[in-house]
Amino acid sequence: MEKVKAILFDKDGTLMDFHSIWIKVAEELVAECISLYYLPSTMRQTLLEEIGVEGAFVNPRSAIAAGTSLDVAKGLCNYIESAREEEMHQWVSEKLFSLMYEHRSHMKMTADLPKVLQALKDKGFILGVVTADDFAPTELFLRQYKLENFFDYIIASDTFPAQKPDKKIIEVFCEKFNLESCEVAVVGDTPTDLHLAKNGDCYAIGVLSGTGDRPTLEPLAD
C-alpha cells in the first residue's frame, strides 16, 4: 500500500450535514419553480422525487445528492415543456445559492472539522474539496465555519470542466501537486464519490454522515 499524501473530500454529506439544509432548500426551490412556471401544486411531490427528495429520504444517486445544478435543472425541465435548459440551469444555480444564503444558519458541520482538518494538516496531508455543488455555496459554507484555509484546492461543478466521477479530476489534482493517484484518497457519502476514486485509481473511503448507507457504499469502499 502506498502512503496516502492527499485527501479529497466531498462537501455535502461529508463536510456539511446534508439534511441540515438541503431538504429545506429543495422544497423551496420546487415551490418557487411551481410558482414561476404556473404549474399545478399537485406537481410538488413529482418534482421533488425527480431531483431525489422523497419526504425525509434522499436518494444518494439523485441530482440533489450527487449531481450538479445542471442535473437538477434537467430534472425539472423533464416536466416543464416551456422551459429552456440553459435558462433553467441559470435560474436553478442562482436560486440554490440565494436559498443557501438565506438559510445559512441551518448549515451544520458533520463533525468538529477544524479539529479534524488541523490534525490532518499537522501530519502533512494535502487537502482538497471536490463537490458537485457550485463554487459560491461551497465558499459560503467553508467561510462560515472558517475552513477555507485548511484546503489547498477546491474543485466545484461550475469552475472545473469535468464532473464526478470523471477521472480527469484526479489527473489534474495529481498533476498540480505532483502526486501519483495511489497517493490520493477520496472521502465521500455517495456512490458517485467512490466511483470517482475507482475511476482515478485512488483509495475510496465511504462515510455514513450523508445520504449513502452501508449496503450502498461498502462494496465500493477500500
C-alpha atoms as a printed R data frame, in Angstrom:
    type eleno elety resid chain resno       x      y       z
1   ATOM     1    CA   MET     A     1   0.000  0.000   0.000
2   ATOM     2    CA   GLU     A     2   1.341  3.405  -0.992
3   ATOM     3    CA   LYS     A     3   1.443  6.130   1.609
4   ATOM     4    CA   VAL     A     4  -1.532  8.471   1.230
5   ATOM     5    CA   LYS     A     5  -0.327 12.042   0.887
6   ATOM     6    CA   ALA     A     6  -3.525 13.836  -0.131
7   ATOM     7    CA   ILE     A     7  -7.229 13.610   0.694
8   ATOM     8    CA   LEU     A     8 -10.082 14.884  -1.453
9   ATOM     9    CA   PHE     A     9 -13.290 15.479   0.481
10  ATOM    10    CA   ASP     A    10 -16.780 15.669  -0.942
11  ATOM    11    CA   LYS     A    11 -18.726 18.590   0.587
12  ATOM    12    CA   ASP     A    12 -22.428 17.817   1.061
13  ATOM    13    CA   GLY     A    13 -22.919 14.889   3.401
14  ATOM    14    CA   THR     A    14 -19.199 14.607   4.107
15  ATOM    15    CA   LEU     A    15 -18.116 18.005   5.407
16  ATOM    16    CA   MET     A    16 -21.548 19.618   5.624
17  ATOM    17    CA   ASP     A    17 -24.563 17.909   7.209
18  ATOM    18    CA   PHE     A    18 -26.710 17.294   4.131
19  ATOM    19    CA   HIS     A    19 -30.029 17.018   5.927
20  ATOM    20    CA   SER     A    20 -29.490 20.194   7.958
21  ATOM    21    CA   ILE     A    21 -30.289 22.348   4.936
22  ATOM    22    CA   TRP     A    22 -30.665 20.560   1.595
23  ATOM    23    CA   ILE     A    23 -34.169 19.145   2.022
24  ATOM    24    CA   LYS     A    24 -35.415 22.592   3.055
25  ATOM    25    CA   VAL     A    25 -33.649 24.166   0.067
26  ATOM    26    CA   ALA     A    26 -35.011 21.542  -2.340
27  ATOM    27    CA   GLU     A    27 -38.574 22.027  -1.108
28  ATOM    28    CA   GLU     A    28 -38.377 25.808  -1.506
29  ATOM    29    CA   LEU     A    29 -36.700 25.504  -4.906
30  ATOM    30    CA   VAL     A    30 -39.557 23.329  -6.159
31  ATOM    31    CA   ALA     A    31 -42.174 25.658  -4.645
32  ATOM    32    CA   GLU     A    32 -40.647 28.650  -6.431
33  ATOM    33    CA   CYS     A    33 -40.364 26.682  -9.673
34  ATOM    34    CA   ILE     A    34 -44.068 25.819  -9.493
35  ATOM    35    CA   SER     A    35 -44.892 29.479  -8.932
36  ATOM    36    CA   LEU     A    36 -42.576 30.711 -11.694
37  ATOM    37    CA   TYR     A    37 -43.963 28.355 -14.342
38  ATOM    38    CA   TYR     A    38 -47.603 28.419 -13.162
39  ATOM    39    CA   LEU     A    39 -47.623 24.685 -12.511
40  ATOM    40    CA   PRO     A    40 -50.354 22.943 -10.510
41  ATOM    41    CA   SER     A    41 -49.455 22.485  -6.845
42  ATOM    42    CA   THR     A    42 -50.016 18.754  -7.318
43  ATOM    43    CA   MET     A    43 -46.681 18.702  -9.189
44  ATOM    44    CA   ARG     A    44 -44.766 19.371  -5.973
45  ATOM    45    CA   GLN     A    45 -44.094 15.771  -4.976
46  ATOM    46    CA   THR     A    46 -43.359 14.697  -8.544
47  ATOM    47    CA   LEU     A    47 -40.707 17.389  -8.951
48  ATOM    48    CA   LEU     A    48 -39.181 16.676  -5.548
49  ATOM    49    CA   GLU     A    49 -38.912 12.977  -6.370
50  ATOM    50    CA   GLU     A    50 -37.428 13.816  -9.771
51  ATOM    51    CA   ILE     A    51 -34.498 15.614  -8.131
52  ATOM    52    CA   GLY     A    52 -34.180 12.986  -5.404
53  ATOM    53    CA   VAL     A    53 -36.238 14.002  -2.361
54  ATOM    54    CA   GLU     A    54 -38.867 11.608  -1.019
55  ATOM    55    CA   GLY     A    55 -40.013 13.024   2.307
56  ATOM    56    CA   ALA     A    56 -37.094 12.763   4.717
57  ATOM    57    CA   PHE     A    57 -35.288 10.305   2.410
58  ATOM    58    CA   VAL     A    58 -32.832 11.479  -0.237
59  ATOM    59    CA   ASN     A    59 -31.686  9.133  -2.985
60  ATOM    60    CA   PRO     A    60 -27.861  9.063  -2.776
61  ATOM    61    CA   ARG     A    61 -27.623  8.726  -6.567
62  ATOM    62    CA   SER     A    62 -30.002 11.619  -7.292
63  ATOM    63    CA   ALA     A    63 -29.367 15.060  -8.735
64  ATOM    64    CA   ILE     A    64 -29.782 16.828  -5.397
65  ATOM    65    CA   ALA     A    65 -27.447 14.430  -3.554
66  ATOM    66    CA   ALA     A    66 -24.753 13.674  -6.101
67  ATOM    67    CA   GLY     A    67 -25.473 15.796  -9.157
68  ATOM    68    CA   THR     A    68 -24.818 19.354 -10.248
69  ATOM    69    CA   SER     A    69 -27.131 22.335 -10.556
70  ATOM    70    CA   LEU     A    70 -27.357 21.424 -14.252
71  ATOM    71    CA   ASP     A    71 -28.569 17.936 -13.318
72  ATOM    72    CA   VAL     A    72 -31.253 19.490 -11.103
73  ATOM    73    CA   ALA     A    73 -32.264 21.818 -13.943
74  ATOM    74    CA   LYS     A    74 -32.503 18.927 -16.402
75  ATOM    75    CA   GLY     A    75 -34.729 17.037 -13.983
76  ATOM    76    CA   LEU     A    76 -37.112 19.961 -13.656
77  ATOM    77    CA   CYS     A    77 -37.150 20.519 -17.421
78  ATOM    78    CA   ASN     A    78 -38.447 16.978 -17.887
79  ATOM    79    CA   TYR     A    79 -41.795 18.213 -16.564
80  ATOM    80    CA   ILE     A    80 -41.876 21.774 -17.902
81  ATOM    81    CA   GLU     A    81 -42.254 21.876 -21.679
82  ATOM    82    CA   SER     A    82 -41.872 25.652 -21.891
83  ATOM    83    CA   ALA     A    83 -38.549 25.698 -20.026
84  ATOM    84    CA   ARG     A    84 -35.255 26.004 -21.886
85  ATOM    85    CA   GLU     A    85 -32.482 24.000 -20.255
86  ATOM    86    CA   GLU     A    86 -29.919 26.816 -20.352
87  ATOM    87    CA   GLU     A    87 -32.292 29.322 -18.758
88  ATOM    88    CA   MET     A    88 -33.442 26.783 -16.172
89  ATOM    89    CA   HIS     A    89 -29.835 25.994 -15.275
90  ATOM    90    CA   GLN     A    90 -29.059 29.655 -14.691
91  ATOM    91    CA   TRP     A    91 -32.192 30.076 -12.579
92  ATOM    92    CA   VAL     A    92 -31.515 26.925 -10.530
93  ATOM    93    CA   SER     A    93 -27.892 27.890  -9.915
94  ATOM    94    CA   GLU     A    94 -28.806 31.385  -8.748
95  ATOM    95    CA   LYS     A    95 -31.806 30.211  -6.726
96  ATOM    96    CA   LEU     A    96 -29.885 27.456  -4.950
97  ATOM    97    CA   PHE     A    97 -27.262 29.935  -3.829
98  ATOM    98    CA   SER     A    98 -29.818 32.510  -2.685
99  ATOM    99    CA   LEU     A    99 -31.683 29.841  -0.701
100 ATOM   100    CA   MET     A   100 -28.454 28.537   0.822
101 ATOM   101    CA   TYR     A   101 -27.531 32.076   1.819
102 ATOM   102    CA   GLU     A   102 -30.995 32.748   3.234
103 ATOM   103    CA   HIS     A   103 -30.864 29.565   5.323
104 ATOM   104    CA   ARG     A   104 -27.134 29.645   6.071
105 ATOM   105    CA   SER     A   105 -27.807 29.492   9.818
106 ATOM   106    CA   HIS     A   106 -29.071 25.931   9.214
107 ATOM   107    CA   MET     A   107 -25.780 24.778   7.692
108 ATOM   108    CA   LYS     A   108 -24.055 22.404  10.092
109 ATOM   109    CA   MET     A   109 -20.762 20.546  10.014
110 ATOM   110    CA   THR     A   110 -20.775 16.755  10.161
111 ATOM   111    CA   ALA     A   111 -18.094 16.780  12.879
112 ATOM   112    CA   ASP     A   112 -15.606 19.043  14.660
113 ATOM   113    CA   LEU     A   113 -13.985 19.789  11.323
114 ATOM   114    CA   PRO     A   114 -11.456 22.405  12.494
115 ATOM   115    CA   LYS     A   115 -10.022 19.808  14.874
116 ATOM   116    CA   VAL     A   116 -10.058 17.001  12.295
117 ATOM   117    CA   LEU     A   117  -8.635 19.080   9.466
118 ATOM   118    CA   GLN     A   118  -5.961 20.663  11.650
119 ATOM   119    CA   ALA     A   119  -4.822 17.200  12.734
120 ATOM   120    CA   LEU     A   120  -4.533 16.152   9.096
121 ATOM   121    CA   LYS     A   121  -2.623 19.302   8.141
122 ATOM   122    CA   ASP     A   122  -0.281 18.764  11.092
123 ATOM   123    CA   LYS     A   123   0.530 15.347   9.614
124 ATOM   124    CA   GLY     A   124   1.370 16.975   6.290
125 ATOM   125    CA   PHE     A   125  -1.626 15.935   4.199
126 ATOM   126    CA   ILE     A   126  -2.607 17.932   1.126
127 ATOM   127    CA   LEU     A   127  -6.351 18.560   1.419
128 ATOM   128    CA   GLY     A   128  -8.904 19.344  -1.245
129 ATOM   129    CA   VAL     A   129 -12.646 19.640  -1.776
130 ATOM   130    CA   VAL     A   130 -14.336 18.094  -4.799
131 ATOM   131    CA   THR     A   131 -18.029 18.909  -4.985
132 ATOM   132    CA   ALA     A   132 -20.886 18.675  -7.452
133 ATOM   133    CA   ASP     A   133 -22.132 21.946  -5.987
134 ATOM   134    CA   ASP     A   134 -21.271 25.345  -7.451
135 ATOM   135    CA   PHE     A   135 -18.344 27.351  -6.087
136 ATOM   136    CA   ALA     A   136 -20.367 30.153  -4.441
137 ATOM   137    CA   PRO     A   137 -22.332 27.953  -1.982
138 ATOM   138    CA   THR     A   138 -19.196 25.886  -1.357
139 ATOM   139    CA   GLU     A   139 -17.278 29.014  -0.417
140 ATOM   140    CA   LEU     A   140 -20.224 30.182   1.710
141 ATOM   141    CA   PHE     A   141 -20.068 27.023   3.831
142 ATOM   142    CA   LEU     A   142 -16.286 26.968   4.158
143 ATOM   143    CA   ARG     A   143 -16.113 30.620   5.165
144 ATOM   144    CA   GLN     A   144 -18.996 30.341   7.614
145 ATOM   145    CA   TYR     A   145 -17.020 27.788   9.601
146 ATOM   146    CA   LYS     A   146 -13.574 29.251   8.821
147 ATOM   147    CA   LEU     A   147 -12.479 26.120   6.994
148 ATOM   148    CA   GLU     A   148 -11.221 27.626   3.743
149 ATOM   149    CA   ASN     A   149  -7.578 27.883   4.830
150 ATOM   150    CA   PHE     A   150  -7.360 24.150   5.524
151 ATOM   151    CA   PHE     A   151  -7.839 23.315   1.854
152 ATOM   152    CA   ASP     A   152  -5.192 23.564  -0.832
153 ATOM   153    CA   TYR     A   153  -7.560 23.079  -3.756
154 ATOM   154    CA   ILE     A   154 -11.311 23.364  -4.390
155 ATOM   155    CA   ILE     A   155 -12.999 21.730  -7.375
156 ATOM   156    CA   ALA     A   156 -16.602 22.856  -7.911
157 ATOM   157    CA   SER     A   157 -19.023 21.971 -10.690
158 ATOM   158    CA   ASP     A   158 -19.012 25.429 -12.275
159 ATOM   159    CA   THR     A   159 -15.254 26.049 -12.053
160 ATOM   160    CA   PHE     A   160 -13.941 22.769 -13.472
161 ATOM   161    CA   PRO     A   161 -14.650 21.266 -16.914
162 ATOM   162    CA   ALA     A   162 -15.255 17.704 -15.673
163 ATOM   163    CA   GLN     A   163 -17.748 16.384 -13.135
164 ATOM   164    CA   LYS     A   164 -17.604 13.491 -10.684
165 ATOM   165    CA   PRO     A   165 -16.892 10.633 -11.299
166 ATOM   166    CA   ASP     A   166 -14.654 11.683 -14.234
167 ATOM   167    CA   LYS     A   167 -11.046 10.619 -13.616
168 ATOM   168    CA   LYS     A   168  -9.876 13.931 -15.145
169 ATOM   169    CA   ILE     A   169 -10.497 15.465 -11.715
170 ATOM   170    CA   ILE     A   170  -7.940 13.128 -10.152
171 ATOM   171    CA   GLU     A   171  -5.475 13.576 -13.007
172 ATOM   172    CA   VAL     A   172  -5.493 17.372 -12.716
173 ATOM   173    CA   PHE     A   173  -5.241 17.244  -8.917
174 ATOM   174    CA   CYS     A   174  -2.290 14.844  -9.075
175 ATOM   175    CA   GLU     A   175  -0.538 16.919 -11.726
176 ATOM   176    CA   LYS     A   176  -0.950 20.105  -9.698
177 ATOM   177    CA   PHE     A   177   0.544 18.607  -6.543
178 ATOM   178    CA   ASN     A   178   2.999 16.175  -8.180
179 ATOM   179    CA   LEU     A   179   1.223 13.107  -6.832
180 ATOM   180    CA   GLU     A   180   0.591  9.576  -8.008
181 ATOM   181    CA   SER     A   181  -3.081  8.586  -7.966
182 ATOM   182    CA   CYS     A   182  -2.300  5.829  -5.458
183 ATOM   183    CA   GLU     A   183  -1.206  8.561  -3.027
184 ATOM   184    CA   VAL     A   184  -4.703 10.106  -3.004
185 ATOM   185    CA   ALA     A   185  -7.794  9.127  -1.011
186 ATOM   186    CA   VAL     A   186 -11.307 10.301  -1.871
187 ATOM   187    CA   VAL     A   187 -13.779 10.625   1.001
188 ATOM   188    CA   GLY     A   188 -17.500 10.834   0.290
189 ATOM   189    CA   ASP     A   189 -21.021  9.761   1.187
190 ATOM   190    CA   THR     A   190 -22.383  8.764  -2.234
191 ATOM   191    CA   PRO     A   191 -21.590  6.083  -4.829
192 ATOM   192    CA   THR     A   192 -20.534  8.879  -7.189
193 ATOM   193    CA   ASP     A   193 -17.738  9.891  -4.815
194 ATOM   194    CA   LEU     A   194 -16.439  6.344  -4.561
195 ATOM   195    CA   HIS     A   195 -16.718  5.804  -8.313
196 ATOM   196    CA   LEU     A   196 -14.535  8.901  -8.712
197 ATOM   197    CA   ALA     A   197 -11.913  7.212  -6.551
198 ATOM   198    CA   LYS     A   198 -12.138  3.958  -8.514
199 ATOM   199    CA   ASN     A   199 -12.001  5.701 -11.892
200 ATOM   200    CA   GLY     A   200  -8.956  7.668 -10.782
201 ATOM   201    CA   ASP     A   201  -7.170  4.689  -9.163
202 ATOM   202    CA   CYS     A   202  -7.361  6.289  -5.711
203 ATOM   203    CA   TYR     A   203  -8.357  4.939  -2.333
204 ATOM   204    CA   ALA     A   204 -12.115  5.143  -1.742
205 ATOM   205    CA   ILE     A   205 -13.382  5.981   1.746
206 ATOM   206    CA   GLY     A   206 -17.138  5.963   2.300
207 ATOM   207    CA   VAL     A   207 -18.719  7.839   5.188
208 ATOM   208    CA   LEU     A   208 -22.188  7.349   6.662
209 ATOM   209    CA   SER     A   209 -22.696 11.009   7.589
210 ATOM   210    CA   GLY     A   210 -24.728 11.813   4.467
211 ATOM   211    CA   THR     A   211 -27.206 10.169   2.095
212 ATOM   212    CA   GLY     A   212 -25.415  6.886   1.405
213 ATOM   213    CA   ASP     A   213 -25.928  3.830   3.610
214 ATOM   214    CA   ARG     A   214 -23.549  0.965   4.409
215 ATOM   215    CA   PRO     A   215 -25.016 -1.563   1.909
216 ATOM   216    CA   THR     A   216 -24.648  1.031  -0.856
217 ATOM   217    CA   LEU     A   217 -21.139  2.234  -0.043
218 ATOM   218    CA   GLU     A   218 -19.350 -0.779   1.429
219 ATOM   219    CA   PRO     A   219 -18.941 -2.695  -1.873
220 ATOM   220    CA   LEU     A   220 -17.266  0.368  -3.411
221 ATOM   221    CA   ALA     A   221 -15.036  1.339  -0.494
222 ATOM   222    CA   ASP     A   222 -11.492  0.191   0.293
